[in-house]
Amino acid sequence: MDNKLLQIILANTISATNISKILFEHSDSDILTGDHIICGLIYRLMTPMTNEEITESLNESNNLFNDEYNSSSEEEEEEEEEEEEDVIEIIDDINKSSISQKIKSNNCNCEICVQTRICLHNFNQYIPKDELGDKFKSSILETCNKYNRYI
C-alpha cells in the first residue's frame, strides 16, 4: 500500500514538473526558476488532472519505480549528475534573495499560463479536498516562507 501512495505522490510531482517546464518555456527566462516550480506545484494542486495526464504521470511514475530496481549505467549516472546540477542552480536562484519577493508568473495567454495566474490569485483562499492536498499546500507555504517568497 505504501508503494502505491508513493507512486501517486510521484505521479503528481511529475505532472507538476511538466507544468513548470511549460511555464518556463512560455516565459522570457533563460533558466527554470523557483517561481516556475512553485507555480507548477500550485497549478497541479488546484487544477485536477485529465484522465490522459493521470495515465501519463502514473506511467512515468511506474517507470521510475521499475528503474529503481534495475542497475543504472554510467551514462544514466552522468545524466543524474547533470540534473542535480540543474536543481542546484534553481536552488541558488531561490536563495539569492533575502528580501521577501512575490511569486512571479509569465504573461502568456495559453490555457495553462492563464490558469496558473488564476490559481496564484486564489491560492491563499484555496481549501484542499483531502489530506494529501493539505500536505501539498502546507509544503508549498513552508517552501515559500523558507525562501522569502509570498503568493
C-alpha positions in Angstrom: 0.0 0.0 0.0 2.9 2.4 0.8 4.3 1.9 -2.7 1.0 2.9 -4.3 0.8 6.1 -2.2 4.4 6.9 -3.1 3.7 6.3 -6.8 0.6 8.6 -6.6 2.7 11.4 -5.0 5.5 10.9 -7.5 2.9 11.0 -10.4 1.5 14.3 -9.0 5.0 15.7 -8.7 5.9 14.6 -12.2 2.8 16.3 -13.6 3.7 19.5 -11.6 7.2 19.4 -13.0 5.8 19.1 -16.5 3.6 22.2 -15.9 6.7 24.0 -14.5 8.5 23.2 -17.7 5.7 24.6 -19.8 5.6 27.8 -17.7 9.4 28.2 -18.2 9.1 27.6 -22.0 6.4 30.3 -22.2 8.4 32.8 -20.2 11.2 35.2 -21.0 13.6 33.4 -18.6 16.8 31.7 -19.7 16.6 29.2 -16.8 13.9 27.3 -14.9 13.4 29.3 -11.7 12.0 28.5 -8.3 8.9 30.6 -9.3 8.3 28.3 -12.2 8.5 25.2 -9.9 6.2 26.7 -7.2 3.7 27.8 -9.9 3.7 24.3 -11.3 3.0 22.8 -7.9 0.3 25.3 -7.2 -1.3 24.7 -10.6 -1.2 20.9 -10.0 -2.7 21.3 -6.5 -5.6 23.4 -7.6 -6.3 22.0 -11.2 -7.4 18.4 -11.5 -5.5 16.2 -13.9 -7.3 15.0 -17.0 -7.5 11.2 -17.5 -4.7 11.5 -20.0 -2.5 13.4 -17.6 -3.2 10.8 -14.9 -2.3 7.9 -17.2 0.9 9.6 -18.4 2.1 10.6 -14.9 1.3 7.2 -13.5 3.2 5.5 -16.3 6.2 7.7 -15.7 6.0 7.0 -12.0 5.8 3.3 -12.7 8.8 3.5 -15.0 10.8 5.4 -12.3 9.9 2.8 -9.7 10.9 -0.1 -12.1 14.1 1.7 -13.0 15.0 1.9 -9.3 15.2 -1.9 -9.1 17.5 -2.1 -12.2 21.1 -1.2 -12.1 21.9 2.2 -13.6 24.5 2.5 -16.3 27.4 5.0 -16.3 25.5 7.2 -18.8 22.4 7.3 -16.6 24.6 8.3 -13.6 26.1 11.2 -15.7 22.6 12.4 -16.6 21.6 12.3 -12.9 24.6 14.4 -12.0 23.6 16.9 -14.7 20.1 17.0 -13.3 21.4 17.5 -9.8 23.5 20.5 -11.1 20.3 22.0 -12.6 18.5 21.6 -9.3 21.4 23.3 -7.5 21.2 26.2 -10.0 17.4 26.5 -9.3 18.0 26.4 -5.5 20.7 29.1 -5.9 18.2 31.2 -7.8 15.7 30.8 -4.9 18.4 31.6 -2.3 19.7 34.8 -4.0 17.1 37.0 -2.3 16.9 37.7 1.4 14.2 40.2 0.7 10.7 38.8 0.5 9.5 38.6 -3.1 6.2 37.8 -4.7 6.0 34.7 -6.8 6.0 35.8 -10.5 4.1 34.3 -13.3 4.5 34.9 -17.0 2.2 36.9 -19.4 1.4 34.1 -21.9 -2.2 33.7 -22.7 -2.3 30.0 -23.3 -4.7 27.9 -21.2 -2.1 26.6 -18.7 -0.5 30.0 -18.1 -3.8 31.8 -17.6 -5.0 29.0 -15.3 -1.7 29.3 -13.3 -2.3 33.1 -12.8 -5.9 32.3 -11.6 -4.5 29.6 -9.2 -1.9 32.1 -7.8 -4.6 34.7 -7.3 -6.8 32.2 -5.4 -4.2 30.1 -3.6 -4.4 31.6 -0.2 -8.2 31.1 0.0 -8.0 27.6 -1.5 -9.1 24.7 0.7 -7.8 21.3 -0.4 -10.3 18.5 -0.8 -8.2 15.9 1.0 -5.3 15.2 3.4 -2.8 14.8 0.6 -3.8 18.2 -0.8 -3.4 19.7 2.7 0.1 18.4 2.8 1.0 19.7 -0.6 -0.4 23.2 0.2 1.5 23.2 3.5 4.7 22.2 1.9 4.3 25.0 -0.7 3.7 27.5 2.0 6.7 26.2 4.0 9.0 26.4 1.0 7.8 30.0 0.2 8.4 31.0 3.8 11.9 29.4 3.9 13.0 31.2 0.7 11.3 34.6 1.4 8.6 34.2 -1.3 4.9 35.0 -1.0 1.9 34.3 -3.1 
